[in-house]
Amino acid sequence: MAEESPNTGAALPAEKKEKLKKLMLYWVFGTFVIVWAATFAYIGMFTGVRNIGLILKNAWLLWLIVAVLCGAAYGGYVFYLNKKFD
């Protein structure tokens, strides 16, 4: 039996929802890791700061904002899945 298209608003099987949630979590976590690594590297390269404590002091707010946005994106996606496909 063919699966319903996500655009039709039909109910998705629970396994499919869990798979989509795990995929979104993977991408959100990957986005956070990329932002963390990029800012860590750029602060060290372009400002000449080699002190890890100073890098952490300068970048923690950005990392906190990105973490909150990633959490909100994941929460919004889970809400969207539950609302649209139930």
C-alpha contacts under 8 A as a table, 3 or more apart, distances in Angstrom:
res1	aa1	res2	aa2	distance
4	E	8	T	7.08
4	E	10	A	6.42
4	E	11	A	7.87
4	E	12	L	7.42
5	S	8	T	5.65
5	S	9	G	7.83
5	S	10	A	7.53
6	P	9	G	6.14
6	P	10	A	7.02
6	P	12	L	7.74
6	P	85	F	7.94
7	N	10	A	7.97
9	G	84	K	6.01
9	G	85	F	5.69
10	A	85	F	5.80
10	A	86	D	7.59
11	A	85	F	4.47
11	A	86	D	5.26
12	L	16	K	6.36
12	L	17	K	6.52
12	L	85	F	5.82
12	L	86	D	7.42
13	P	16	K	5.30
13	P	17	K	6.45
14	A	17	K	5.06
14	A	18	E	6.21
15	E	18	E	5.15
15	E	19	K	6.14
16	K	19	K	5.00
16	K	20	L	6.16
17	K	20	L	5.09
17	K	21	K	6.11
17	K	81	L	7.16
18	E	21	K	5.03
18	E	22	K	6.14
19	K	22	K	5.19
19	K	23	L	6.18
20	L	23	L	5.03
20	L	24	M	6.17
21	K	24	M	5.13
21	K	25	L	6.13
21	K	77	Y	7.84
21	K	78	V	6.67
22	K	25	L	5.00
22	K	26	Y	6.13
23	L	26	Y	5.05
23	L	27	W	6.38
24	M	27	W	5.12
24	M	28	V	6.05
24	M	74	Y	6.67
24	M	77	Y	7.84
25	L	28	V	5.11
25	L	29	F	5.99
25	L	74	Y	6.57
26	Y	29	F	5.33
26	Y	30	G	6.04
27	W	30	G	4.95
27	W	31	T	6.04
28	V	31	T	5.10
28	V	32	F	6.34
28	V	70	C	5.66
28	V	71	G	7.80
28	V	73	A	7.70
28	V	74	Y	6.96
29	F	32	F	5.11
29	F	33	V	6.22
29	F	70	C	7.53
30	G	33	V	5.09
30	G	34	I	6.15
31	T	34	I	5.17
31	T	35	V	6.24
31	T	70	C	7.90
32	F	35	V	5.19
32	F	36	W	6.05
32	F	63	W	7.91
32	F	66	V	6.61
32	F	67	A	6.53
32	F	70	C	7.09
33	V	36	W	5.01
33	V	37	A	6.06
34	I	37	A	5.22
34	I	38	A	5.95
35	V	38	A	5.13
35	V	39	T	6.04
35	V	63	W	7.69
35	V	66	V	7.84
36	W	39	T	5.46
36	W	40	F	6.07
36	W	63	W	6.48
37	A	40	F	5.09
37	A	41	A	6.07
38	A	41	A	5.17
38	A	42	Y	5.94
39	T	42	Y	5.05
39	T	43	I	5.86
39	T	59	A	7.19
40	F	43	I	5.51
40	F	44	G	6.33
40	F	55	I	6.77
40	F	59	A	7.56
41	A	44	G	5.16
41	A	45	M	6.01
42	Y	45	M	4.99
42	Y	46	F	5.66
42	Y	47	T	7.72
43	I	46	F	5.66
43	I	47	T	5.56
43	I	48	G	7.35
43	I	49	V	6.74
43	I	55	I	6.61
44	G	47	T	5.87
44	G	48	G	5.42
44	G	49	V	4.90
44	G	50	R	5.78
44	G	55	I	7.17
45	M	48	G	5.51
45	M	49	V	7.31
49	V	52	I	7.97
49	V	54	L	7.31
49	V	55	I	6.99
50	R	55	I	7.74
51	N	54	L	5.36
51	N	55	I	6.44
52	I	55	I	5.04
52	I	56	L	6.18
53	G	56	L	5.10
53	G	57	K	6.11
54	L	57	K	4.91
54	L	58	N	6.17
55	I	58	N	5.18
55	I	59	A	6.06
56	L	59	A	5.26
56	L	60	W	5.63
57	K	60	W	5.91
58	N	61	L	7.49
59	A	62	L	5.45
59	A	63	W	6.33
60	W	63	W	5.09
60	W	64	L	6.05
61	L	64	L	5.02
61	L	65	I	6.18
62	L	65	I	5.13
62	L	66	V	6.17
63	W	66	V	5.09
63	W	67	A	6.00
64	L	67	A	5.06
64	L	68	V	6.18
65	I	68	V	5.18
65	I	69	L	6.15
66	V	69	L	5.03
66	V	70	C	6.00
67	A	70	C	5.08
67	A	71	G	6.11
68	V	71	G	5.06
68	V	72	A	6.07
69	L	72	A	4.97
69	L	73	A	6.04
70	C	73	A	5.03
70	C	74	Y	6.21
71	G	74	Y	5.15
71	G	75	G	6.03
72	A	75	G	4.99
72	A	76	G	5.85
73	A	76	G	5.08
73	A	77	Y	6.10
74	Y	77	Y	5.07
74	Y	78	V	6.22
75	G	78	V	5.16
75	G	79	F	6.12
76	G	79	F	5.01
76	G	80	Y	6.02
77	Y	80	Y	4.91
77	Y	81	L	6.13
78	V	81	L	5.09
78	V	82	N	6.15
79	F	82	N	5.18
79	F	83	K	5.92
80	Y	83	K	5.15
80	Y	84	K	5.76
81	L	84	K	5.48
81	L	85	F	5.69
81	L	86	D	7.84
82	N	85	F	5.73
82	N	86	D	5.76
83	K	86	D	5.95
